[in-house]
Amino acid sequence: MKKIFKLLSLSFCIVMVSLLFVGCDKKSTEEISFLNYGENIDEETIKEFEKEYGIKVNVETFDEMETMYQKVSRSGLSYDVILVSDLLLPRMIKEDLVQEINKDKIPNIKQMDDAYLNLEIDPGNKYSVPYMFGTVGLIYNKDVVKEKVDSWDILWDEKYKDKVFMFDTYRDTIGAALKKLGYSLNSENPKEIEAAKNLLIEQRKTINPIYGVDNGTQMIPAGESDINMIWSGEGLNLQDEYPNLEYVVPKEGANFWIDSLCIPHNAKNVEGAEKFINFVSDKESALRIADEIGYTTPNKEARLEQPEKVRNNPNAYMPKEIMDRCEIYKDLPKDVKRLYDDAWINIKSSN
């Protein structure tokens, strides 16, 4: 009798432990954590995904890509989906911080335009799925600037003294000077970096440009600046809102950037992450997200559904001749970074 009781007790414990683990598994499949750059998704897409799959999406945001890197690499925190910049993606692949993606679970990757797949940052897209892309270009006030704007040269035109806005970020601003000089914005040549530095010091003395980042989007519609460096999403949104403003990608080329979705090495809910990435990669979701945040989508099917003024805008979806002159930022060697750092210190202290 005691033996039977012990066996029944043991069976009961096994059942309870099994149910406990099933419960844990069930909970893990009911939510995912998404580490996103700012508000780069719309609420409707999140709600639609949660409704379709019964998986709650916990969104955490960051303002700097380096913050994302620190969270994933050193904090011990676990996320299921992360947004990664082109600059950091190769480093995170090399350091095994992201895992290979099972493309069979993300069939909507086939909707992506080939122009944004198989890039140098992730050959074959083994670790990433393109999410959005854009450029760094110029926006100008057509009521004031009457000549054709198609070159970085305009930022050195003395007619616009005190009315030029430059990014207070060394890769973007030194990159613009390098492109004006006909060099790569990933130059590792000390003489080219020195030439770009001198060009920007000259600009500070003759033009007295305004340095900033996000405040430029308020300054130009308010008439506080006439020509701004700007990211394409903000530039195209301002162009839609204010008829006197126009966004252009300079003919010398510019920074082309692409942000991608990845699954971290320590993700707890890989299956949920795959479902989420596939869902936001679908035409309907991509179209809705692009409309909400203003950046261009790598989804070729979604682009076909966009208004004609968007899908055929050469400063949004660039023609090949301009695209070929654009470059993705590379993670430069430490000794080269020091050259850029030193140049930037000299530029900022030159006025």
Sequence and secondary structure as in RCSB ss.txt:
>XXXX:A:sequence
MKKIFKLLSLSFCIVMVSLLFVGCDKKSTEEISFLNYGENIDEETIKEFEKEYGIKVNVETFDEMETMYQKVSRS
GLSYDVILVSDLLLPRMIKEDLVQEINKDKIPNIKQMDDAYLNLEIDPGNKYSVPYMFGTVGLIYNKDVVKEKVD
SWDILWDEKYKDKVFMFDTYRDTIGAALKKLGYSLNSENPKEIEAAKNLLIEQRKTINPIYGVDNGTQMIPAGES
DINMIWSGEGLNLQDEYPNLEYVVPKEGANFWIDSLCIPHNAKNVEGAEKFINFVSDKESALRIADEIGYTTPNK
EARLEQPEKVRNNPNAYMPKEIMDRCEIYKDLPKDVKRLYDDAWINIKSSN
>XXXX:A:secstr
 HHHHHHHHHHHHHHHHHHHHHHHHHHHTTEEEEEEETT S HHHHHHHHHHH  EEEEEEESSHHHHHHHHHHS
    SEEEE TTTHHHHHHTT B    GGG GGGGGB GGGSS TTSGGGSS EEEEEEEEEEEEETTT  S   
SGGGGG GGGTT EEEES HHHHHHHHHHHTT  TT   HHHHHHHHHHHHHHHHHT  EEESTTHHHHTTTTS 
SEEEEEHHHHHHHHHH TTEEEE  TT  BEEEEEEE BTT S HHHHHHHHHHHTSHHHHHHHHHHH  B SBH
HHHHHS HHHHT TTTS  HHHHTT B      HHHHHHHHHHHHHHHT  
